C-alpha cells in the first residue's frame, strides 16, 4: 500500500503496507528473490485478509513495480476476483516491463539506470551472502543495465528463459483486458521511464473497468502539487477519492 496515503485513510480505512519480498530489511526471511511478476504474493495477502481477518472491503494500491503487480493480480483474478476486492490502483505502473527497460537504457536516463543497477547489485550480493552457494554471482560484475541484470540474474534464478521471457510473462499489460474490478491507473505523460505510449496507443486494451488519468506532469510517482492541503499530494488524494467513492462501509458512516 501507499505510506503517504495513510493519514488520509485513517478516518475511514485500516491501512496495511506490504513490503515486496526481500525489501524493507526482509532479505533474510526467504531464500527466494523478488521480481515484478510476483502477483501471487499480493493475491496471498488479499486472500488472508478475507479468510483470517474477515474484511469485507479491500482496496489494493501499488506504485511503479508494485503497480504492475497489483494490476497483474487483478487481471489474473479476472471474473473470479473475490467480492471483497472492491478496487485496485496503480500509480505510474510499469505494466510493460520491456518498454520500461528500453526507456531506462536511453542516455537521458543514465542516472536512473545507474542507481537501479547499483541497488540491484547490492541487494543480490547481500542475498548471496545470506544463502551461500545458492546464488553464484558470475557475470554480475559485467552488468551495466537493468535488462542485463534481468538476463543474468532475474531470469536465471526466477524461472524465466531470458529477460524477454520475463518481461512478457511478468507484465500486467498482458492481462489488463481481463480485469473485472474497478481499476484506476494514475500516470504522468512526462514519466522518464514508464512510457506514456503504453497507455495511449492501440496496444493498451479497452476495458470499461479501467480508468486512466494522465496529467501532463508528474514524473515518476511524484505528482507534488503547488497547492497546499489535501491536494498537495495529488496522487494520494486520487487514491483516497477512488476508494471512498467505492466503499459501501464509508457510505454508511
N, C-alpha and C positions, 0 to 999 in steps of 0.2 A: 504494500500500500504506500501511500504518499505521506512522508513525515510532515511536510509543510502544510498538509491539509488537516492535520489532526485537530488543531484548535477550532477550526471552522466546523468540524464534525461533532465536536464534543457535546453540544447541547442535545443532539438527537441521535447520534450514532456511536456505537462502540467501534474503535479503530484498532486493527491488527496490522502491524508492519511485518512483512515477511522478507527475510534475507534469502537470496538465492544460495544454494548450497556452495560452501567454501567462502562465501562473502561474510563480512561482519565478524571476522575472527572465528569462523566456524570450520576452517580447513581440517582441523584435527578430528572432526566428528564423523567424517565419512571418507572412505578410501577413493571414492569416485570424484570425477570432475564435473563442473557445470558447463553447460553450453546453452545456446539460445533456443534450443528446441525442447527444453525440459518442461513442457506444458503439463506433463503428468505430475510434477511436483505441486504445481498450483492446483491441479484437479484434486490431489490428495488432501490439500488444505481445505478446499471447499467442501469436500465430502465429509471430512472430520467435523467441521463446524456444524454441518447439518446433522450428522449421526450422533455425535457426542455432546454437542452444545445446544442442539435443538433450535438453532437460529432459523427464523422464518424468512428473513430478508438478508441477502448478501449481495454486495457490490464489490467488484474487484477492479483495481486500477493499477497500472504499471507504466513506467517511463522507459523510453529507449528500448533496450533489450527486454526489460520487463513488460513493456507494452506489446512487443511481439509475442511473448509467452502467453500473456493474458488473452489476446485476440486469437492466438492459435488454439488455446484451450477451448474458447467459446465455439470456434469453428469445428473442432473435433467433437464437442458435445453434440452439435447440430440440433436436431429435433429432440434429442434425448437429454437436453440440458435440464437439470433439476429445477423444479418450480421455485425453489428458494433463491436461485440465482436470478436477480432482478435486473442486472445490467453489468456491462464491462466498459472500461475506459482505457484507451491507450494514448499516452502523451508522447508525441514525436516517436511513434513506434517504428522500429527497424523491421518492417514487415517483408522487405525484400533484401535479404542479407547480402546477396551478390552485388546488388546495386550500391548498397552502403559501403561494402568493401572497396568497390571500384572508386566511389567518390572519395573515400579516405585516402586512396592512393594518389589523388591529384596533388600537384605541387602546392596548391593553396592551403591544403590540409596537412602539411608536413608536421606542424607542431602537434596537432591532434593525434596523428598516427604514431608519432614517436612516443607520445605519452601513453597511448593504449598499449603499444608493443612493449614498452619498458615495464608497464604494470603487469601485463600478462606474463612476461618472463619472470618477474619477481614472484608472482603467485605460483608459477609452475616449479620454480626452484624450491620454494617452501614446501610444496606438496611432495616433491620428490624426496626431500629431507625427512618429511613426516612418515613416508611409506617407502623405505629403502628397497630398491630393486624392482619396484612396481612400475616406475616411470623413468626409463632411460632417456636422457636428455640429448642424445646425439642429434645433431642438426639444429638445436635450439640457438646456438651461437650465431648461425648464419641468417637467422630470421630477421628481416627488416620491415616487413609489412604485416598487417593483420591477416591478409589472405595467406601469406607464407606460414604464419603461425597456425592457421586453421588446417593447412595441408600437413604440416609437420607434427602438430600436437593434437588439435581437436579431432580431426578425422581419425588419426591413428589410435587414440585412446577412447574414443566415444562411439566407435562402431560405424563410421562412415567411410566410404571408398576414398574420398578426397574432399577438398574444400567445396568443389562444385556440388557434389552429392550432399554434403552437409547443408550448404546454403539452400538447396532446393527443398530438402526434407524438413528443415527446421524453420522455414519462412512461413509466417502466418498468411501471406498473400495467397498461398496455395489453397487455403480453406476459408478465406473471408466470405465467399459466397454461401457457405453453409451455416453462418451464424444465424441463430434464431431467437436470440435475446437482444434487447436494446443495447446498442454499442455506440460509443462516442469516440471519435478519433480527433485529437487536437494536434495539429502540426503547423509548422511555420514555413512559409514559402522561401524564407532565406536560411533554412536549416543547412548548415555546412556539409553534413554527411548523411542526411536522410533525404534523398532527392524528392522534391515536391512532385515530380513527374510520376512517381509511384502511385500517387493518389489522384492525379489529374488526367492521366491518359487512358486509352482504351483497355489497358491491361488491368485496371482496377475494376473488379466485378461490381455490377449494380446489385445492391442488396438493400431493400427498404428498411431493414433493421439497423443499418449502419449509417450514422451521421458523421460527416467530415466537416470540421471547422478549421479553416486555414488562413489565419491573418497573414498579412504581408511580412510582418516582422515578428521575431520571437526567438530566433536562433535555435539552438538545441536544448529543449526543456528549460527555457528561461522565462519568457513572457512576463518580464517585470514591467509593470505599468508606471507611467508618470504620476498617476493618481494615487492618493493615499486611501486608507480604509480597506473595505472588503475587496475592492478591485485591484489592490496593489499587486497581489499575486494572482494574475489573471487566470492562469490555467487551473489553479486550485479552486478558484471561485466557480469556474465552469464545472468542475467535478462535483462540488457540493450542490450546485444548482441541478445538475443532471440527476443526482441521487435523490434529492428532496422531491423533485417532480415525479419520481417513480416509486416513492416509498409510501406504501399504504399505512405503515405504522406512524410515520410522521404526520400524515393526514388526519389521524385520529387524535393527535395530541392538541 
